[in-house]
Amino acid sequence: MLAVVIVLVVLCGGAGLLAYFSGVFGGSDPTEVVEDYFAAAQRGDCAKMIELVTEESWRQGGATSRAQAISECEQGMAELGMSGVPVQLLGTRLVSEGSDTAVVAATINPTGGLIDDSLMGPMDVDIALRKEGRDWLIDTTAMGPGLEPPTAPSLPGLDDPLAPPDIEIPDIEIPDLN
């Protein structure tokens, strides 16, 4: 669990950690949900964070109940010596909103703690939300690229770079010169 948190923070500048431990409070405006989530994250309010995300999102970490997801979030913060997530929300912008899905662009900035904030500056992260009932919830299962580890480019025929190349060598008869 701790390794997952560290990898997500390093790869995503904190957005991965926030997405992993999210739980958005339902609201009529998707941007408000994202703002509420980041405020809860900075306070270290794991219960609020888990409340603001979809069940599928908090289950991604292996939790089988909401209580377990909250406990794992609190334990992760304690293991890292944090009382809150060291990421500041600088602004939000609604990118799209449909009847049951939305995307909010969040500009975030690391504020110290897990990573050297001199290595990273403000960054934009697209946050997917899904409407459940009348509440918008952060849906980390729909976030896709940007919150996943980078992968090597895929080249035709080279899907596994460690596999021996699939080369056909034609049969050539070598004449006997003796």
Rosetta constraint file for C-alpha pairs under 8 A:
AtomPair CA 1 CA 5 HARMONIC 6.39 0.50
AtomPair CA 1 CA 61 HARMONIC 7.72 0.50
AtomPair CA 1 CA 76 HARMONIC 7.43 0.50
AtomPair CA 2 CA 6 HARMONIC 6.27 0.50
AtomPair CA 2 CA 76 HARMONIC 6.20 0.50
AtomPair CA 2 CA 79 HARMONIC 7.68 0.50
AtomPair CA 3 CA 7 HARMONIC 6.08 0.50
AtomPair CA 4 CA 8 HARMONIC 6.09 0.50
AtomPair CA 5 CA 9 HARMONIC 6.17 0.50
AtomPair CA 5 CA 16 HARMONIC 7.74 0.50
AtomPair CA 5 CA 17 HARMONIC 5.75 0.50
AtomPair CA 5 CA 20 HARMONIC 7.84 0.50
AtomPair CA 5 CA 76 HARMONIC 7.57 0.50
AtomPair CA 6 CA 10 HARMONIC 6.07 0.50
AtomPair CA 6 CA 17 HARMONIC 7.86 0.50
AtomPair CA 6 CA 114 HARMONIC 7.95 0.50
AtomPair CA 7 CA 11 HARMONIC 5.93 0.50
AtomPair CA 8 CA 12 HARMONIC 5.71 0.50
AtomPair CA 8 CA 13 HARMONIC 7.71 0.50
AtomPair CA 8 CA 14 HARMONIC 6.94 0.50
AtomPair CA 8 CA 15 HARMONIC 7.51 0.50
AtomPair CA 8 CA 16 HARMONIC 4.55 0.50
AtomPair CA 8 CA 17 HARMONIC 5.57 0.50
AtomPair CA 8 CA 147 HARMONIC 7.44 0.50
AtomPair CA 8 CA 148 HARMONIC 7.72 0.50
AtomPair CA 8 CA 149 HARMONIC 7.93 0.50
AtomPair CA 9 CA 13 HARMONIC 5.16 0.50
AtomPair CA 9 CA 14 HARMONIC 4.27 0.50
AtomPair CA 9 CA 15 HARMONIC 6.67 0.50
AtomPair CA 9 CA 16 HARMONIC 5.59 0.50
AtomPair CA 9 CA 17 HARMONIC 5.41 0.50
AtomPair CA 9 CA 114 HARMONIC 7.56 0.50
AtomPair CA 9 CA 115 HARMONIC 7.82 0.50
AtomPair CA 10 CA 14 HARMONIC 6.99 0.50
AtomPair CA 10 CA 115 HARMONIC 6.96 0.50
AtomPair CA 11 CA 16 HARMONIC 7.50 0.50
AtomPair CA 11 CA 147 HARMONIC 7.59 0.50
AtomPair CA 11 CA 148 HARMONIC 7.60 0.50
AtomPair CA 11 CA 149 HARMONIC 6.35 0.50
AtomPair CA 12 CA 16 HARMONIC 5.29 0.50
AtomPair CA 12 CA 17 HARMONIC 7.98 0.50
AtomPair CA 12 CA 146 HARMONIC 7.03 0.50
AtomPair CA 12 CA 147 HARMONIC 5.98 0.50
AtomPair CA 12 CA 148 HARMONIC 7.85 0.50
AtomPair CA 13 CA 109 HARMONIC 7.93 0.50
AtomPair CA 13 CA 110 HARMONIC 6.66 0.50
AtomPair CA 13 CA 115 HARMONIC 7.81 0.50
AtomPair CA 13 CA 120 HARMONIC 7.22 0.50
AtomPair CA 14 CA 18 HARMONIC 6.30 0.50
AtomPair CA 14 CA 85 HARMONIC 7.78 0.50
AtomPair CA 14 CA 86 HARMONIC 7.62 0.50
AtomPair CA 14 CA 87 HARMONIC 6.27 0.50
AtomPair CA 14 CA 110 HARMONIC 6.83 0.50
AtomPair CA 15 CA 19 HARMONIC 5.96 0.50
AtomPair CA 15 CA 108 HARMONIC 7.93 0.50
AtomPair CA 15 CA 125 HARMONIC 7.28 0.50
AtomPair CA 15 CA 147 HARMONIC 7.24 0.50
AtomPair CA 16 CA 20 HARMONIC 5.92 0.50
AtomPair CA 16 CA 147 HARMONIC 5.63 0.50
AtomPair CA 16 CA 148 HARMONIC 7.97 0.50
AtomPair CA 17 CA 21 HARMONIC 6.19 0.50
AtomPair CA 18 CA 22 HARMONIC 5.74 0.50
AtomPair CA 18 CA 38 HARMONIC 7.62 0.50
AtomPair CA 18 CA 41 HARMONIC 6.93 0.50
AtomPair CA 18 CA 85 HARMONIC 7.56 0.50
AtomPair CA 19 CA 57 HARMONIC 7.99 0.50
AtomPair CA 19 CA 138 HARMONIC 7.93 0.50
AtomPair CA 19 CA 140 HARMONIC 5.90 0.50
AtomPair CA 20 CA 57 HARMONIC 7.06 0.50
AtomPair CA 20 CA 58 HARMONIC 6.72 0.50
AtomPair CA 20 CA 60 HARMONIC 7.70 0.50
AtomPair CA 20 CA 61 HARMONIC 7.09 0.50
AtomPair CA 20 CA 140 HARMONIC 7.25 0.50
AtomPair CA 21 CA 46 HARMONIC 7.24 0.50
AtomPair CA 21 CA 49 HARMONIC 6.33 0.50
AtomPair CA 21 CA 50 HARMONIC 6.27 0.50
AtomPair CA 21 CA 58 HARMONIC 6.63 0.50
AtomPair CA 21 CA 69 HARMONIC 7.80 0.50
AtomPair CA 21 CA 73 HARMONIC 6.08 0.50
AtomPair CA 22 CA 37 HARMONIC 6.85 0.50
AtomPair CA 22 CA 46 HARMONIC 7.89 0.50
AtomPair CA 22 CA 49 HARMONIC 4.46 0.50
AtomPair CA 22 CA 50 HARMONIC 4.87 0.50
AtomPair CA 22 CA 51 HARMONIC 7.43 0.50
AtomPair CA 22 CA 52 HARMONIC 6.02 0.50
AtomPair CA 22 CA 53 HARMONIC 5.09 0.50
AtomPair CA 22 CA 57 HARMONIC 7.53 0.50
AtomPair CA 22 CA 58 HARMONIC 6.99 0.50
AtomPair CA 22 CA 138 HARMONIC 7.07 0.50
AtomPair CA 23 CA 37 HARMONIC 7.05 0.50
AtomPair CA 23 CA 47 HARMONIC 7.59 0.50
AtomPair CA 23 CA 48 HARMONIC 6.20 0.50
AtomPair CA 23 CA 49 HARMONIC 3.93 0.50
AtomPair CA 23 CA 50 HARMONIC 2.98 0.50
AtomPair CA 23 CA 51 HARMONIC 3.84 0.50
AtomPair CA 23 CA 52 HARMONIC 2.87 0.50
AtomPair CA 23 CA 53 HARMONIC 3.19 0.50
AtomPair CA 23 CA 54 HARMONIC 6.56 0.50
AtomPair CA 23 CA 58 HARMONIC 7.43 0.50
AtomPair CA 23 CA 137 HARMONIC 7.01 0.50
AtomPair CA 23 CA 138 HARMONIC 6.76 0.50
AtomPair CA 24 CA 33 HARMONIC 5.74 0.50
AtomPair CA 24 CA 34 HARMONIC 7.13 0.50
AtomPair CA 24 CA 36 HARMONIC 7.19 0.50
AtomPair CA 24 CA 37 HARMONIC 5.64 0.50
AtomPair CA 24 CA 48 HARMONIC 6.96 0.50
AtomPair CA 24 CA 49 HARMONIC 5.80 0.50
AtomPair CA 24 CA 50 HARMONIC 6.46 0.50
AtomPair CA 24 CA 51 HARMONIC 5.03 0.50
AtomPair CA 24 CA 52 HARMONIC 1.31 0.50
AtomPair CA 24 CA 53 HARMONIC 4.37 0.50
AtomPair CA 24 CA 54 HARMONIC 7.63 0.50
AtomPair CA 24 CA 136 HARMONIC 7.37 0.50
AtomPair CA 24 CA 137 HARMONIC 4.94 0.50
AtomPair CA 24 CA 138 HARMONIC 5.73 0.50
AtomPair CA 25 CA 33 HARMONIC 5.98 0.50
AtomPair CA 25 CA 36 HARMONIC 7.09 0.50
AtomPair CA 25 CA 37 HARMONIC 7.43 0.50
AtomPair CA 25 CA 48 HARMONIC 6.95 0.50
AtomPair CA 25 CA 49 HARMONIC 7.81 0.50
AtomPair CA 25 CA 51 HARMONIC 5.52 0.50
AtomPair CA 25 CA 52 HARMONIC 4.07 0.50
AtomPair CA 25 CA 53 HARMONIC 7.60 0.50
AtomPair CA 25 CA 135 HARMONIC 7.50 0.50
AtomPair CA 25 CA 136 HARMONIC 7.47 0.50
AtomPair CA 25 CA 137 HARMONIC 6.79 0.50
AtomPair CA 26 CA 33 HARMONIC 6.46 0.50
AtomPair CA 26 CA 52 HARMONIC 6.54 0.50
AtomPair CA 26 CA 134 HARMONIC 7.38 0.50
AtomPair CA 26 CA 135 HARMONIC 3.92 0.50
AtomPair CA 26 CA 136 HARMONIC 4.88 0.50
AtomPair CA 26 CA 137 HARMONIC 6.08 0.50
AtomPair CA 27 CA 32 HARMONIC 6.73 0.50
AtomPair CA 27 CA 33 HARMONIC 6.05 0.50
AtomPair CA 27 CA 134 HARMONIC 7.62 0.50
AtomPair CA 27 CA 135 HARMONIC 5.28 0.50
AtomPair CA 27 CA 136 HARMONIC 5.75 0.50
AtomPair CA 28 CA 32 HARMONIC 7.89 0.50
AtomPair CA 28 CA 134 HARMONIC 7.36 0.50
AtomPair CA 28 CA 135 HARMONIC 6.67 0.50
AtomPair CA 28 CA 136 HARMONIC 7.00 0.50
AtomPair CA 29 CA 33 HARMONIC 6.75 0.50
AtomPair CA 29 CA 136 HARMONIC 7.42 0.50
AtomPair CA 30 CA 34 HARMONIC 6.54 0.50
AtomPair CA 30 CA 94 HARMONIC 7.43 0.50
AtomPair CA 30 CA 102 HARMONIC 6.92 0.50
AtomPair CA 30 CA 103 HARMONIC 7.83 0.50
AtomPair CA 30 CA 104 HARMONIC 6.96 0.50
AtomPair CA 30 CA 129 HARMONIC 7.05 0.50
AtomPair CA 30 CA 136 HARMONIC 5.98 0.50
AtomPair CA 30 CA 137 HARMONIC 7.91 0.50
AtomPair CA 31 CA 35 HARMONIC 6.19 0.50
AtomPair CA 31 CA 92 HARMONIC 6.25 0.50
AtomPair CA 31 CA 93 HARMONIC 6.80 0.50
AtomPair CA 31 CA 94 HARMONIC 6.33 0.50
AtomPair CA 31 CA 104 HARMONIC 6.19 0.50
AtomPair CA 32 CA 36 HARMONIC 5.97 0.50
AtomPair CA 33 CA 37 HARMONIC 6.10 0.50
AtomPair CA 33 CA 52 HARMONIC 7.02 0.50
AtomPair CA 33 CA 136 HARMONIC 6.86 0.50
AtomPair CA 33 CA 137 HARMONIC 7.06 0.50
AtomPair CA 33 CA 138 HARMONIC 7.68 0.50
AtomPair CA 34 CA 38 HARMONIC 6.31 0.50
AtomPair CA 34 CA 92 HARMONIC 7.80 0.50
AtomPair CA 34 CA 104 HARMONIC 7.59 0.50
AtomPair CA 34 CA 106 HARMONIC 7.86 0.50
AtomPair CA 34 CA 127 HARMONIC 7.89 0.50
AtomPair CA 34 CA 138 HARMONIC 7.43 0.50
AtomPair CA 35 CA 39 HARMONIC 6.19 0.50
AtomPair CA 35 CA 89 HARMONIC 7.47 0.50
AtomPair CA 35 CA 92 HARMONIC 7.51 0.50
AtomPair CA 36 CA 40 HARMONIC 6.17 0.50
AtomPair CA 37 CA 41 HARMONIC 6.11 0.50
AtomPair CA 37 CA 48 HARMONIC 7.31 0.50
AtomPair CA 37 CA 49 HARMONIC 5.61 0.50
AtomPair CA 37 CA 52 HARMONIC 6.42 0.50
AtomPair CA 38 CA 42 HARMONIC 6.16 0.50
AtomPair CA 38 CA 88 HARMONIC 7.57 0.50
AtomPair CA 38 CA 89 HARMONIC 6.48 0.50
AtomPair CA 39 CA 43 HARMONIC 6.41 0.50
AtomPair CA 40 CA 44 HARMONIC 6.02 0.50
AtomPair CA 40 CA 45 HARMONIC 4.96 0.50
AtomPair CA 40 CA 46 HARMONIC 7.22 0.50
AtomPair CA 40 CA 48 HARMONIC 6.08 0.50
AtomPair CA 40 CA 49 HARMONIC 5.94 0.50
AtomPair CA 41 CA 45 HARMONIC 6.00 0.50
AtomPair CA 41 CA 46 HARMONIC 7.08 0.50
AtomPair CA 41 CA 49 HARMONIC 6.44 0.50
AtomPair CA 41 CA 84 HARMONIC 5.72 0.50
AtomPair CA 41 CA 85 HARMONIC 5.34 0.50
AtomPair CA 42 CA 83 HARMONIC 7.89 0.50
AtomPair CA 42 CA 84 HARMONIC 4.48 0.50
AtomPair CA 42 CA 85 HARMONIC 4.89 0.50
AtomPair CA 42 CA 86 HARMONIC 6.46 0.50
AtomPair CA 42 CA 87 HARMONIC 6.96 0.50
AtomPair CA 42 CA 88 HARMONIC 7.51 0.50
AtomPair CA 43 CA 83 HARMONIC 6.72 0.50
AtomPair CA 43 CA 84 HARMONIC 4.87 0.50
AtomPair CA 43 CA 85 HARMONIC 7.43 0.50
AtomPair CA 44 CA 74 HARMONIC 7.83 0.50
AtomPair CA 44 CA 77 HARMONIC 7.68 0.50
AtomPair CA 44 CA 82 HARMONIC 7.82 0.50
AtomPair CA 44 CA 83 HARMONIC 5.26 0.50
AtomPair CA 44 CA 84 HARMONIC 3.75 0.50
AtomPair CA 44 CA 85 HARMONIC 6.40 0.50
AtomPair CA 45 CA 49 HARMONIC 6.29 0.50
AtomPair CA 45 CA 84 HARMONIC 7.51 0.50
AtomPair CA 46 CA 50 HARMONIC 6.06 0.50
AtomPair CA 46 CA 70 HARMONIC 5.51 0.50
AtomPair CA 46 CA 73 HARMONIC 5.95 0.50
AtomPair CA 46 CA 74 HARMONIC 6.23 0.50
AtomPair CA 47 CA 51 HARMONIC 6.13 0.50
AtomPair CA 47 CA 70 HARMONIC 5.57 0.50
AtomPair CA 48 CA 52 HARMONIC 6.38 0.50
AtomPair CA 49 CA 53 HARMONIC 7.01 0.50
AtomPair CA 50 CA 58 HARMONIC 6.83 0.50
AtomPair CA 50 CA 66 HARMONIC 7.29 0.50
AtomPair CA 50 CA 69 HARMONIC 7.10 0.50
AtomPair CA 50 CA 70 HARMONIC 6.46 0.50
AtomPair CA 52 CA 136 HARMONIC 8.00 0.50
AtomPair CA 52 CA 137 HARMONIC 5.31 0.50
AtomPair CA 52 CA 138 HARMONIC 6.23 0.50
AtomPair CA 53 CA 57 HARMONIC 6.22 0.50
AtomPair CA 53 CA 58 HARMONIC 6.97 0.50
AtomPair CA 53 CA 137 HARMONIC 4.76 0.50
AtomPair CA 53 CA 138 HARMONIC 4.43 0.50
AtomPair CA 53 CA 139 HARMONIC 6.04 0.50
AtomPair CA 53 CA 140 HARMONIC 7.75 0.50
AtomPair CA 54 CA 58 HARMONIC 6.78 0.50
AtomPair CA 54 CA 130 HARMONIC 7.75 0.50
AtomPair CA 54 CA 137 HARMONIC 5.62 0.50
AtomPair CA 54 CA 138 HARMONIC 6.11 0.50
AtomPair CA 54 CA 139 HARMONIC 5.58 0.50
AtomPair CA 54 CA 140 HARMONIC 7.89 0.50
AtomPair CA 55 CA 59 HARMONIC 6.08 0.50
AtomPair CA 55 CA 66 HARMONIC 7.86 0.50
AtomPair CA 56 CA 60 HARMONIC 6.34 0.50
AtomPair CA 56 CA 139 HARMONIC 7.65 0.50
AtomPair CA 56 CA 141 HARMONIC 6.98 0.50
AtomPair CA 57 CA 61 HARMONIC 7.86 0.50
AtomPair CA 57 CA 138 HARMONIC 7.88 0.50
AtomPair CA 57 CA 139 HARMONIC 5.93 0.50
AtomPair CA 57 CA 140 HARMONIC 5.27 0.50
AtomPair CA 57 CA 141 HARMONIC 5.86 0.50
AtomPair CA 58 CA 62 HARMONIC 7.71 0.50
AtomPair CA 58 CA 63 HARMONIC 6.66 0.50
AtomPair CA 58 CA 66 HARMONIC 7.66 0.50
AtomPair CA 58 CA 69 HARMONIC 6.23 0.50
AtomPair CA 59 CA 63 HARMONIC 4.95 0.50
AtomPair CA 59 CA 64 HARMONIC 6.29 0.50
AtomPair CA 59 CA 65 HARMONIC 7.79 0.50
AtomPair CA 59 CA 69 HARMONIC 7.51 0.50
AtomPair CA 61 CA 69 HARMONIC 7.87 0.50
AtomPair CA 63 CA 68 HARMONIC 5.59 0.50
AtomPair CA 63 CA 69 HARMONIC 5.16 0.50
AtomPair CA 63 CA 72 HARMONIC 7.89 0.50
AtomPair CA 64 CA 68 HARMONIC 6.61 0.50
AtomPair CA 64 CA 69 HARMONIC 7.52 0.50
AtomPair CA 65 CA 69 HARMONIC 6.32 0.50
AtomPair CA 66 CA 70 HARMONIC 6.26 0.50
AtomPair CA 67 CA 71 HARMONIC 6.15 0.50
AtomPair CA 68 CA 72 HARMONIC 6.06 0.50
AtomPair CA 69 CA 73 HARMONIC 6.17 0.50
AtomPair CA 70 CA 74 HARMONIC 6.21 0.50
AtomPair CA 71 CA 75 HARMONIC 6.02 0.50
AtomPair CA 72 CA 76 HARMONIC 5.95 0.50
AtomPair CA 73 CA 77 HARMONIC 6.31 0.50
AtomPair CA 74 CA 78 HARMONIC 6.15 0.50
AtomPair CA 75 CA 79 HARMONIC 6.06 0.50
AtomPair CA 76 CA 80 HARMONIC 6.33 0.50
AtomPair CA 77 CA 81 HARMONIC 6.09 0.50
AtomPair CA 77 CA 82 HARMONIC 5.02 0.50
AtomPair CA 77 CA 83 HARMONIC 6.56 0.50
AtomPair CA 77 CA 84 HARMONIC 7.17 0.50
AtomPair CA 77 CA 85 HARMONIC 7.93 0.50
AtomPair CA 78 CA 82 HARMONIC 5.86 0.50
AtomPair CA 78 CA 83 HARMONIC 7.32 0.50
AtomPair CA 80 CA 114 HARMONIC 7.96 0.50
AtomPair CA 82 CA 113 HARMONIC 7.88 0.50
AtomPair CA 86 CA 110 HARMONIC 5.91 0.50
AtomPair CA 86 CA 111 HARMONIC 5.10 0.50
AtomPair CA 86 CA 112 HARMONIC 5.79 0.50
AtomPair CA 86 CA 113 HARMONIC 5.95 0.50
AtomPair CA 86 CA 114 HARMONIC 7.38 0.50
AtomPair CA 87 CA 108 HARMONIC 6.49 0.50
AtomPair CA 87 CA 109 HARMONIC 5.54 0.50
AtomPair CA 87 CA 110 HARMONIC 4.34 0.50
AtomPair CA 87 CA 111 HARMONIC 5.35 0.50
AtomPair CA 87 CA 112 HARMONIC 7.72 0.50
AtomPair CA 88 CA 108 HARMONIC 5.55 0.50
AtomPair CA 88 CA 109 HARMONIC 5.12 0.50
AtomPair CA 88 CA 110 HARMONIC 6.15 0.50
AtomPair CA 88 CA 111 HARMONIC 6.33 0.50
AtomPair CA 89 CA 106 HARMONIC 7.00 0.50
AtomPair CA 89 CA 107 HARMONIC 6.07 0.50
AtomPair CA 89 CA 108 HARMONIC 4.57 0.50
AtomPair CA 89 CA 109 HARMONIC 6.54 0.50
AtomPair CA 90 CA 106 HARMONIC 7.49 0.50
AtomPair CA 90 CA 107 HARMONIC 5.30 0.50
AtomPair CA 90 CA 108 HARMONIC 5.49 0.50
AtomPair CA 90 CA 109 HARMONIC 6.99 0.50
AtomPair CA 91 CA 106 HARMONIC 5.81 0.50
AtomPair CA 91 CA 107 HARMONIC 5.23 0.50
AtomPair CA 91 CA 108 HARMONIC 7.35 0.50
AtomPair CA 92 CA 104 HARMONIC 6.57 0.50
AtomPair CA 92 CA 105 HARMONIC 5.58 0.50
AtomPair CA 92 CA 106 HARMONIC 4.47 0.50
AtomPair CA 92 CA 107 HARMONIC 6.31 0.50
AtomPair CA 93 CA 104 HARMONIC 5.63 0.50
AtomPair CA 93 CA 105 HARMONIC 5.15 0.50
AtomPair CA 93 CA 106 HARMONIC 6.58 0.50
AtomPair CA 94 CA 102 HARMONIC 7.84 0.50
AtomPair CA 94 CA 103 HARMONIC 6.37 0.50
AtomPair CA 94 CA 104 HARMONIC 4.56 0.50
AtomPair CA 94 CA 105 HARMONIC 6.30 0.50
AtomPair CA 95 CA 102 HARMONIC 7.53 0.50
AtomPair CA 95 CA 103 HARMONIC 5.39 0.50
AtomPair CA 95 CA 104 HARMONIC 5.33 0.50
AtomPair CA 95 CA 105 HARMONIC 6.26 0.50
AtomPair CA 96 CA 102 HARMONIC 5.32 0.50
AtomPair CA 96 CA 103 HARMONIC 5.23 0.50
AtomPair CA 96 CA 104 HARMONIC 7.12 0.50
AtomPair CA 97 CA 101 HARMONIC 6.03 0.50
AtomPair CA 97 CA 102 HARMONIC 4.15 0.50
AtomPair CA 97 CA 103 HARMONIC 6.55 0.50
AtomPair CA 98 CA 102 HARMONIC 5.95 0.50
AtomPair CA 99 CA 131 HARMONIC 7.68 0.50
AtomPair CA 100 CA 130 HARMONIC 5.59 0.50
AtomPair CA 100 CA 131 HARMONIC 4.68 0.50
AtomPair CA 100 CA 132 HARMONIC 7.54 0.50
AtomPair CA 101 CA 128 HARMONIC 7.33 0.50
AtomPair CA 101 CA 129 HARMONIC 5.64 0.50
AtomPair CA 101 CA 130 HARMONIC 4.50 0.50
AtomPair CA 101 CA 131 HARMONIC 6.04 0.50
AtomPair CA 102 CA 128 HARMONIC 5.92 0.50
AtomPair CA 102 CA 129 HARMONIC 5.08 0.50
AtomPair CA 102 CA 130 HARMONIC 6.40 0.50
AtomPair CA 103 CA 126 HARMONIC 6.35 0.50
AtomPair CA 103 CA 127 HARMONIC 5.52 0.50
AtomPair CA 103 CA 128 HARMONIC 4.58 0.50
AtomPair CA 103 CA 129 HARMONIC 6.03 0.50
AtomPair CA 104 CA 126 HARMONIC 5.69 0.50
AtomPair CA 104 CA 127 HARMONIC 5.18 0.50
AtomPair CA 104 CA 128 HARMONIC 6.58 0.50
AtomPair CA 104 CA 129 HARMONIC 7.78 0.50
AtomPair CA 105 CA 124 HARMONIC 6.33 0.50
AtomPair CA 105 CA 125 HARMONIC 5.62 0.50
AtomPair CA 105 CA 126 HARMONIC 4.44 0.50
AtomPair CA 105 CA 127 HARMONIC 6.15 0.50
AtomPair CA 106 CA 124 HARMONIC 5.51 0.50
AtomPair CA 106 CA 125 HARMONIC 5.27 0.50
AtomPair CA 106 CA 126 HARMONIC 6.26 0.50
AtomPair CA 106 CA 127 HARMONIC 7.08 0.50
AtomPair CA 107 CA 122 HARMONIC 6.43 0.50
AtomPair CA 107 CA 123 HARMONIC 5.45 0.50
AtomPair CA 107 CA 124 HARMONIC 4.39 0.50
AtomPair CA 107 CA 125 HARMONIC 6.39 0.50
AtomPair CA 108 CA 122 HARMONIC 5.45 0.50
AtomPair CA 108 CA 123 HARMONIC 5.49 0.50
AtomPair CA 108 CA 124 HARMONIC 6.36 0.50
AtomPair CA 108 CA 125 HARMONIC 7.47 0.50
AtomPair CA 109 CA 117 HARMONIC 8.00 0.50
AtomPair CA 109 CA 120 HARMONIC 7.74 0.50
AtomPair CA 109 CA 121 HARMONIC 5.99 0.50
AtomPair CA 109 CA 122 HARMONIC 4.39 0.50
AtomPair CA 109 CA 123 HARMONIC 6.46 0.50
AtomPair CA 110 CA 115 HARMONIC 7.61 0.50
AtomPair CA 110 CA 117 HARMONIC 5.48 0.50
AtomPair CA 110 CA 120 HARMONIC 7.11 0.50
AtomPair CA 110 CA 121 HARMONIC 7.17 0.50
AtomPair CA 110 CA 122 HARMONIC 7.38 0.50
AtomPair CA 111 CA 117 HARMONIC 6.14 0.50
AtomPair CA 112 CA 116 HARMONIC 6.04 0.50
AtomPair CA 112 CA 117 HARMONIC 5.41 0.50
AtomPair CA 115 CA 119 HARMONIC 7.93 0.50
AtomPair CA 116 CA 120 HARMONIC 7.37 0.50
AtomPair CA 117 CA 121 HARMONIC 6.84 0.50
AtomPair CA 125 CA 146 HARMONIC 7.50 0.50
AtomPair CA 126 CA 143 HARMONIC 7.36 0.50
AtomPair CA 127 CA 138 HARMONIC 7.05 0.50
AtomPair CA 127 CA 139 HARMONIC 7.71 0.50
AtomPair CA 127 CA 140 HARMONIC 7.62 0.50
AtomPair CA 127 CA 143 HARMONIC 6.36 0.50
AtomPair CA 128 CA 138 HARMONIC 5.95 0.50
AtomPair CA 128 CA 139 HARMONIC 5.43 0.50
AtomPair CA 128 CA 140 HARMONIC 6.68 0.50
AtomPair CA 128 CA 142 HARMONIC 6.08 0.50
AtomPair CA 128 CA 143 HARMONIC 5.61 0.50
AtomPair CA 129 CA 136 HARMONIC 6.21 0.50
AtomPair CA 129 CA 137 HARMONIC 5.30 0.50
AtomPair CA 129 CA 138 HARMONIC 4.28 0.50
AtomPair CA 129 CA 139 HARMONIC 4.90 0.50
AtomPair CA 129 CA 140 HARMONIC 7.95 0.50
AtomPair CA 130 CA 136 HARMONIC 5.64 0.50
AtomPair CA 130 CA 137 HARMONIC 5.44 0.50
AtomPair CA 130 CA 138 HARMONIC 6.40 0.50
AtomPair CA 130 CA 139 HARMONIC 5.95 0.50
AtomPair CA 131 CA 135 HARMONIC 5.51 0.50
AtomPair CA 131 CA 136 HARMONIC 4.37 0.50
AtomPair CA 131 CA 137 HARMONIC 6.19 0.50
AtomPair CA 132 CA 136 HARMONIC 6.26 0.50
AtomPair CA 132 CA 137 HARMONIC 7.09 0.50
AtomPair CA 139 CA 143 HARMONIC 7.03 0.50
AtomPair CA 140 CA 144 HARMONIC 7.99 0.50
AtomPair CA 143 CA 147 HARMONIC 6.79 0.50
AtomPair CA 144 CA 148 HARMONIC 6.88 0.50
AtomPair CA 154 CA 158 HARMONIC 6.72 0.50
AtomPair CA 154 CA 159 HARMONIC 5.80 0.50
AtomPair CA 155 CA 159 HARMONIC 6.41 0.50
AtomPair CA 157 CA 165 HARMONIC 7.98 0.50
AtomPair CA 157 CA 166 HARMONIC 7.60 0.50
AtomPair CA 158 CA 165 HARMONIC 7.57 0.50
